[in-house]
């Protein structure tokens, strides 16, 4: 490894382009504010050449928040060809810690949304984008600790490989190392977690459209794809997020209709597990791990299996919110204790400093894991008047994350002394 990856430079840190960033723009969108006026102002600045690199990158994010992912990614690509180091807003003028996050040039859902975690911490956050068109810089900005925020998605793989090549010589602690992030994609995770007592995770198999079309013609060919596969199936496009293209397939006719509605060439398939509770409702949990310790993040309750928080109607139901509040307040003696062994084994096998799981409980009482990643959104944007119990819980997560960064930086300083 060339020594250039060992060099830290205060001058490089001064090259950071300031930006509004994801946390503030997403909060504006979440609150129903009109981002189009900001879009128009920034577009005018881009067209007359007065926009900074940070403003141009914010513009690419606004495009994605407005639903135009293709335009947003095209704008991002143009910006990153000339500038790759950015600084998020910091809560204090004199930060006590400097963090360098290593991101991939991808959509807003495929890098850890770390700004939410550090927004009020007094920690300076710099984000360095690792792109295909350029090597890592010869001089890294001066920082106390680094963390990989790129995900194990296809469009992040090259960035992960570049970071991994430099990782052995990184001059500061490097959290969430890319070799471990690379274990999280759906078709790898079930193999990593297989055999944990008290845990169920269905095998997720990567298949092509052509293979699924063969199943449409002859359902008996399904076990040939993988012995674990049986109808009903869960099918989703490879690389999709937030339930996009997700479907439960009960028979060959349903699979045929689904494929007619999708254009993708690759899919993930897994057997469907009915995780409904005795009352017929489905309960899905998000758990955040910081240094191996699990924290309750949220709980969604709905009468549909394809549940995520935004379609569960939590804000409209005091009964659901009371159950979520109870889940949070009693996590260490309730859900966390019931699944203590499985959660500890999951943390040990995944071995990342920070990650998230979406999970449920089976009818038999096992922990059922749907996915694990390092990019799920953990935020404090919900109205305190509706969700008064959320802010204290998210503050626990934010504080634990900041303490982890501070602790790792302090350990490094002690070792260097």
C-alpha positions as CSV (number, residue, x, y, z in Angstrom):
1,X,0.0,0.0,0.0
2,X,1.4,3.4,-1.0
3,X,2.3,5.7,1.9
4,X,0.1,8.5,0.4
5,X,-2.9,6.9,2.2
6,X,-1.2,7.6,5.5
7,X,-0.9,11.4,5.0
8,X,-3.3,13.7,6.9
9,X,-3.5,17.3,5.9
10,X,-5.2,20.3,7.5
11,X,-5.1,22.0,4.1
12,X,-7.2,19.1,2.7
13,X,-9.7,19.6,5.5
14,X,-10.0,23.3,4.5
15,X,-11.1,22.1,1.0
16,X,-14.4,20.9,2.4
17,X,-17.4,22.3,0.6
18,X,-20.2,23.2,3.0
19,X,-23.7,22.0,2.3
20,X,-27.2,22.0,3.9
21,X,-27.2,18.2,3.7
22,X,-29.6,15.3,4.0
23,X,-30.9,15.8,7.6
24,X,-32.1,19.3,7.2
25,X,-33.5,18.9,3.7
26,X,-35.2,15.6,4.6
27,X,-36.8,17.3,7.6
28,X,-38.1,20.0,5.4
29,X,-39.7,17.5,3.1
30,X,-41.0,15.4,6.0
31,X,-42.7,18.5,7.4
32,X,-44.4,19.2,4.1
33,X,-42.3,22.3,3.2
34,X,-42.0,23.3,-0.5
35,X,-38.6,22.2,-1.7
36,X,-39.3,23.5,-5.2
37,X,-38.6,27.1,-4.3
38,X,-35.2,26.1,-3.0
39,X,-34.8,24.0,-6.2
40,X,-35.5,27.1,-8.4
41,X,-33.1,29.3,-6.5
42,X,-30.3,26.7,-6.7
43,X,-30.9,25.9,-10.3
44,X,-30.6,29.7,-11.1
45,X,-27.2,29.7,-9.2
46,X,-26.0,26.7,-11.1
47,X,-27.0,28.1,-14.4
48,X,-25.2,31.5,-13.8
49,X,-22.1,29.7,-12.4
50,X,-22.4,31.1,-8.9
51,X,-23.4,27.9,-7.1
52,X,-20.8,26.2,-4.8
53,X,-20.0,22.5,-5.0
54,X,-22.0,22.0,-1.8
55,X,-25.1,23.8,-3.2
56,X,-24.9,21.7,-6.4
57,X,-24.8,18.5,-4.4
58,X,-27.7,19.7,-2.3
59,X,-29.6,20.3,-5.6
60,X,-29.0,16.7,-6.6
61,X,-30.5,15.6,-3.2
62,X,-33.5,17.8,-3.6
63,X,-34.2,16.3,-7.0
64,X,-34.2,12.8,-5.3
65,X,-36.5,14.1,-2.5
66,X,-38.9,15.4,-5.2
67,X,-39.0,12.0,-6.8
68,X,-36.6,12.5,-9.7
69,X,-33.9,10.0,-8.9
70,X,-32.4,9.9,-12.4
71,X,-31.9,13.7,-12.5
72,X,-30.5,13.7,-9.0
73,X,-27.9,11.1,-9.7
74,X,-26.9,12.8,-12.9
75,X,-26.3,16.0,-11.1
76,X,-24.4,14.3,-8.3
77,X,-22.2,12.6,-10.9
78,X,-21.3,15.9,-12.5
79,X,-20.5,17.5,-9.1
80,X,-18.3,14.6,-7.8
81,X,-16.2,14.7,-10.9
82,X,-14.7,18.0,-9.7
83,X,-15.3,18.0,-5.9
84,X,-15.7,15.0,-3.5
85,X,-15.2,16.4,0.0
86,X,-18.1,18.0,1.9
87,X,-18.9,19.2,5.4
88,X,-22.3,18.9,7.0
89,X,-23.7,21.7,9.4
90,X,-22.3,21.4,12.9
91,X,-24.1,22.4,16.1
92,X,-21.1,24.2,17.5
93,X,-18.5,26.6,16.2
94,X,-15.6,24.6,17.8
95,X,-16.2,20.8,17.4
96,X,-14.5,18.5,19.9
97,X,-14.2,15.6,17.4
98,X,-13.8,15.4,13.6
99,X,-15.3,12.4,11.7
100,X,-14.6,11.5,8.1
101,X,-17.4,9.4,6.5
102,X,-16.5,7.4,3.4
103,X,-19.5,7.4,1.0
104,X,-20.2,5.9,-2.5
105,X,-21.6,7.8,-5.4
106,X,-25.1,6.4,-5.2
107,X,-28.7,7.3,-4.4
108,X,-29.6,8.9,-1.0
109,X,-30.8,5.6,0.4
110,X,-27.5,3.6,-0.1
111,X,-25.2,5.5,2.2
112,X,-25.6,5.6,6.0
113,X,-27.7,8.7,6.8
114,X,-25.1,9.7,9.4
115,X,-26.1,13.3,9.5
116,X,-29.2,12.4,11.5
117,X,-27.0,10.6,14.1
118,X,-24.7,13.5,14.6
119,X,-26.9,16.5,13.9
120,X,-26.8,17.9,17.5
121,X,-23.6,16.2,18.7
122,X,-21.1,19.0,18.4
123,X,-19.0,16.6,16.2
124,X,-17.8,17.8,12.8
125,X,-18.8,15.6,10.0
126,X,-16.9,15.5,6.7
127,X,-18.0,13.2,3.9
128,X,-15.6,12.0,1.3
129,X,-17.2,10.4,-1.8
130,X,-15.2,7.5,-3.3
131,X,-15.9,7.4,-7.0
132,X,-14.9,5.1,-9.9
133,X,-13.3,8.0,-11.9
134,X,-10.7,8.9,-9.2
135,X,-8.5,7.2,-6.6
136,X,-8.5,8.1,-3.0
137,X,-6.8,11.5,-2.5
138,X,-3.1,11.5,-1.7
139,X,-3.8,13.7,1.3
140,X,-6.8,12.9,3.5
141,X,-8.4,15.7,5.6
142,X,-7.3,15.7,9.2
143,X,-9.8,13.7,11.2
144,X,-10.0,11.8,14.5
145,X,-12.0,8.8,13.3
146,X,-13.4,7.5,10.0
147,X,-16.4,5.4,9.2
148,X,-17.5,3.6,6.1
149,X,-21.1,4.7,5.2
150,X,-21.3,3.0,1.8
151,X,-23.6,0.0,1.7
152,X,-23.4,-3.5,0.2
153,X,-25.4,-2.6,-2.8
154,X,-24.1,-3.2,-6.3
155,X,-23.4,0.4,-7.1
156,X,-21.3,0.7,-3.9
157,X,-19.1,-2.3,-4.5
158,X,-16.3,-0.5,-6.3
159,X,-16.1,2.2,-3.6
160,X,-15.9,-0.6,-0.9
161,X,-13.1,-2.3,-2.8
162,X,-11.1,1.0,-3.0
163,X,-11.6,1.7,0.7
164,X,-10.7,-1.9,1.6
165,X,-7.4,-1.7,-0.3
166,X,-6.5,1.4,1.8
167,X,-7.9,0.2,5.1
168,X,-4.8,-1.6,6.5
169,X,-2.9,1.7,6.3
170,X,-5.7,4.1,7.4
171,X,-4.1,6.6,9.7
172,X,-7.0,6.8,12.1
173,X,-9.5,4.3,13.5
174,X,-11.8,3.1,10.6
175,X,-15.2,1.9,11.7
176,X,-17.6,-0.4,9.8
177,X,-14.7,-1.8,7.7
178,X,-15.8,-2.5,4.1
179,X,-14.9,-6.2,4.3
180,X,-17.7,-6.6,6.9
181,X,-20.2,-4.2,5.2
182,X,-19.9,-6.6,2.2
183,X,-21.7,-9.3,4.1
184,X,-25.0,-7.5,4.4
185,X,-26.7,-8.0,1.0
186,X,-29.8,-10.2,1.2
187,X,-28.3,-13.2,-0.5
188,X,-25.3,-13.3,1.8
189,X,-26.9,-12.4,5.1
190,X,-28.9,-15.6,5.6
191,X,-25.7,-17.7,5.1
192,X,-23.9,-15.5,7.7
193,X,-26.6,-15.9,10.3
194,X,-27.6,-19.5,9.6
195,X,-27.8,-21.8,12.6
196,X,-28.2,-19.2,15.4
197,X,-30.4,-20.6,18.1
198,X,-33.7,-18.8,18.4
199,X,-33.3,-17.1,15.1
200,X,-35.1,-17.7,11.8
201,X,-34.0,-16.0,8.5
202,X,-35.3,-17.5,5.3
203,X,-32.8,-18.1,2.5
204,X,-32.8,-15.3,0.0
205,X,-31.8,-16.4,-3.5
206,X,-30.7,-14.1,-6.4
207,X,-32.4,-15.1,-9.6
208,X,-32.8,-13.8,-13.1
209,X,-36.0,-12.9,-14.9
210,X,-35.4,-15.8,-17.2
211,X,-35.3,-18.2,-14.3
212,X,-38.5,-16.9,-12.9
213,X,-40.2,-17.2,-16.3
214,X,-39.2,-20.8,-16.3
215,X,-41.0,-21.2,-12.9
216,X,-44.1,-19.6,-14.5
217,X,-44.0,-22.3,-17.2
218,X,-43.4,-25.1,-14.7
219,X,-43.7,-24.4,-10.9
220,X,-42.0,-27.7,-10.3
221,X,-38.7,-26.1,-11.3
222,X,-38.8,-23.8,-8.3
223,X,-36.8,-26.2,-6.0
224,X,-34.1,-26.4,-8.6
225,X,-33.3,-22.7,-7.9
226,X,-32.8,-23.5,-4.2
227,X,-34.0,-26.4,-2.1
228,X,-35.4,-23.9,0.5
229,X,-37.8,-22.2,-1.9
230,X,-41.5,-23.1,-1.8
231,X,-44.7,-21.2,-2.6
232,X,-45.7,-18.7,-1.4
233,X,-42.7,-16.6,-2.3
234,X,-41.6,-13.1,-1.6
235,X,-40.1,-11.5,-4.7
236,X,-38.4,-8.1,-5.0
237,X,-36.1,-6.5,-7.6
238,X,-32.5,-6.8,-6.6
239,X,-31.2,-3.5,-5.2
240,X,-34.7,-2.1,-4.4
241,X,-35.5,-0.2,-1.2
242,X,-38.6,0.6,0.9
243,X,-40.8,-2.1,-0.5
244,X,-40.4,-1.0,-4.2
245,X,-41.5,-3.9,-6.4
246,X,-42.1,-6.2,-3.4
247,X,-44.7,-8.8,-3.8
248,X,-46.1,-12.0,-2.3
249,X,-46.5,-14.7,-4.9
250,X,-48.9,-17.5,-4.3
251,X,-48.9,-19.3,-7.6
252,X,-47.5,-19.3,-11.1
253,X,-50.2,-17.0,-12.4
254,X,-49.4,-14.4,-9.8
255,X,-45.7,-14.6,-10.7
256,X,-46.5,-14.1,-14.3
257,X,-48.6,-11.0,-13.6
258,X,-45.9,-9.6,-11.4
259,X,-43.2,-10.1,-14.0
260,X,-45.4,-8.3,-16.6
261,X,-45.5,-5.3,-14.3
262,X,-41.7,-5.1,-13.7
263,X,-38.8,-4.4,-16.1
264,X,-35.9,-5.5,-13.9
265,X,-33.6,-8.4,-15.0
266,X,-32.6,-9.6,-11.5
267,X,-34.6,-10.4,-8.4
268,X,-34.3,-11.7,-4.9
269,X,-36.7,-14.5,-3.9
270,X,-37.4,-16.0,-0.5
271,X,-40.1,-18.2,1.1
272,X,-42.9,-16.3,2.8
273,X,-43.2,-16.6,6.6
274,X,-46.5,-15.7,8.1
275,X,-45.4,-13.7,11.2
276,X,-48.9,-12.4,12.1
277,X,-49.7,-12.3,15.8
278,X,-52.7,-13.9,17.5
279,X,-54.8,-10.8,16.8
280,X,-54.1,-11.2,13.1
281,X,-51.9,-8.0,13.0
282,X,-48.3,-7.9,11.8
283,X,-45.6,-6.3,14.0
284,X,-42.3,-5.3,12.5
285,X,-39.5,-3.9,14.6
286,X,-36.4,-1.9,13.8
287,X,-33.4,-2.5,16.2
288,X,-30.2,-0.5,16.0
289,X,-26.8,-2.0,17.1
290,X,-24.1,0.3,18.4
291,X,-20.9,-1.5,19.4
292,X,-22.8,-4.7,19.7
293,X,-25.6,-3.4,22.0
294,X,-29.1,-3.4,20.6
295,X,-31.5,-0.4,20.9
296,X,-35.1,-0.2,20.1
297,X,-35.7,2.2,17.1
298,X,-39.3,1.8,16.2
299,X,-42.2,-0.7,15.9
300,X,-44.8,-0.7,13.2
301,X,-48.2,-2.5,13.5
302,X,-50.6,-3.2,10.5
303,X,-53.0,-5.6,9.1
304,X,-50.8,-6.3,6.1
305,X,-47.6,-8.3,5.9
306,X,-45.7,-5.9,3.6
307,X,-45.4,-3.4,6.4
308,X,-43.0,-0.5,6.9
309,X,-43.5,2.5,9.2
310,X,-45.0,4.9,6.7
311,X,-47.8,2.6,5.7
312,X,-48.7,1.4,9.2
313,X,-50.9,4.3,10.2
314,X,-49.1,4.7,13.5
315,X,-49.9,8.4,13.8
316,X,-53.6,7.8,13.5
317,X,-53.8,5.1,16.2
318,X,-53.3,5.9,19.9
319,X,-53.5,2.1,20.6
320,X,-50.6,1.4,18.2
321,X,-48.5,4.2,19.6
322,X,-49.0,3.0,23.1
323,X,-47.8,-0.4,22.1
324,X,-44.8,1.1,20.4
325,X,-44.0,3.2,23.4
326,X,-44.2,0.1,25.6
327,X,-41.8,-1.7,23.3
328,X,-39.3,1.1,23.6
329,X,-39.6,1.6,27.3
330,X,-39.5,-2.1,28.2
331,X,-37.0,-3.2,25.5
332,X,-34.2,-4.3,27.9
333,X,-36.6,-6.4,30.0
334,X,-39.0,-7.3,27.2
335,X,-38.2,-7.9,23.5
336,X,-34.5,-7.5,24.1
337,X,-34.5,-10.0,26.9
338,X,-36.6,-12.5,25.1
339,X,-34.2,-12.5,22.2
340,X,-31.0,-11.7,24.1
341,X,-29.1,-14.8,22.9
342,X,-30.1,-14.4,19.2
343,X,-29.4,-10.6,19.2
344,X,-26.0,-11.2,20.8
345,X,-25.1,-13.8,18.2
346,X,-26.3,-11.5,15.4
347,X,-24.1,-8.7,16.7
348,X,-21.1,-11.1,17.0
349,X,-21.4,-12.5,13.5
350,X,-22.1,-9.2,11.7
351,X,-19.4,-7.6,13.8
352,X,-20.0,-4.1,12.5
353,X,-19.6,-1.1,14.8
354,X,-23.0,0.2,13.7
355,X,-25.9,-1.5,11.8
356,X,-29.6,-2.0,11.9
357,X,-32.0,-4.9,11.6
358,X,-35.6,-5.1,10.6
359,X,-37.2,-8.0,12.3
360,X,-40.3,-9.6,13.8
361,X,-41.3,-12.6,16.0
362,X,-42.5,-15.9,14.5
363,X,-45.6,-17.7,15.8
364,X,-43.2,-20.0,17.6
365,X,-41.4,-17.1,19.4
366,X,-38.2,-17.0,17.4
367,X,-36.6,-13.8,16.2
368,X,-37.3,-13.4,12.5
369,X,-34.9,-11.2,10.6
370,X,-35.9,-9.6,7.3
371,X,-32.8,-7.7,6.6
372,X,-29.7,-6.1,8.1
373,X,-27.9,-3.0,6.8
374,X,-25.9,0.0,7.7
375,X,-28.2,2.5,5.8
376,X,-31.6,2.4,7.4
377,X,-32.8,5.8,8.5
378,X,-32.7,6.5,12.2
379,X,-34.2,10.0,12.8
380,X,-36.0,12.3,15.2
381,X,-38.3,14.0,12.8
382,X,-41.7,12.8,14.2
383,X,-43.9,15.3,15.9
384,X,-43.3,15.4,19.6
385,X,-47.0,16.1,20.2
386,X,-47.9,12.8,18.5
387,X,-44.9,10.7,19.4
388,X,-43.6,12.2,22.7
389,X,-41.8,8.9,23.6
390,X,-39.6,8.8,20.5
391,X,-37.2,11.7,21.2
392,X,-35.8,10.2,24.4
393,X,-35.3,6.8,22.7
394,X,-33.6,8.3,19.6
395,X,-31.4,10.4,21.9
396,X,-30.2,7.2,23.5
397,X,-29.1,5.9,20.0
398,X,-27.5,9.2,19.0
399,X,-25.6,9.5,22.3
400,X,-24.4,5.9,22.0
401,X,-23.2,6.5,18.4
402,X,-21.4,9.7,19.4
403,X,-19.9,8.0,22.5
404,X,-18.6,5.2,20.2
405,X,-16.8,7.6,17.9
406,X,-15.3,9.5,20.9
407,X,-14.2,6.3,22.6
408,X,-12.5,4.9,19.5
409,X,-10.7,8.2,18.9
410,X,-9.6,8.3,22.6
411,X,-8.3,4.7,22.4
412,X,-6.3,5.6,19.3
413,X,-4.7,8.7,21.1
414,X,-3.8,6.6,24.1
415,X,-2.1,3.9,21.9
416,X,-0.2,6.6,20.1
417,X,1.0,8.3,23.3
